[in-house]
Structures are given as C-alpha cells and as structure tokens.
C-alpha cells in the first residue's frame, strides 16, 4: 500500500474560481496522473479560501512534485499522513 499525503497549495482567489475553472484544473490533474502511471493516485481535494488541500496516495514526494510541475500546480507543503482518527477511534476505545 502506498503512503498517503496531504498537499497544501496556495492559489490566489481560489475561492472565486468557477465550476468551469475547477473542472479544467481537475482535468489537467487527471491527464498528468494518467501520464505518471500507477505510482500516484488523487483521492480528493478541499477548497478553503485561497488554499487547496489535496489528498493523494503516492510512492513518494518526488512523484507528487513531478505531478505539480507537469500540471503547473503550486506545492507549498507536502505532509505524509501517519495515521487517521475519527469518531470510530473513540468508539473503539470505549468512549462515546
């Protein structure tokens, strides 16, 4: 199983992008992902103000940077996800 990453991208005026602009960026991303092969997978992204947080499975940080370079996407920070928690975590430990 590949590591999971959160990629932070600062994009001015992102919160004002239209559905068409978001769709175009998504298409570009998918095209580049197809070129790069099975060592990288985009799961989903969150738009928050002027930042985009993308969740990827990837073999390493280098392939994430290559995806960004080819797609002309900024990369401000890449963080590897070590574990995930949620409501089910509390329930598994007797809380809630």
Buried (B, 14 or more C-beta within 10 A) or exposed (E): EBEBBBBBBEBEEBEEBEEEEBEEBEEBBEEBBEEBEEBBBBEEBEEEEEBBBBBBBBBBBEBBBBBBEBBEBEBEEBEEEEEEEEEEEEEEEEEE
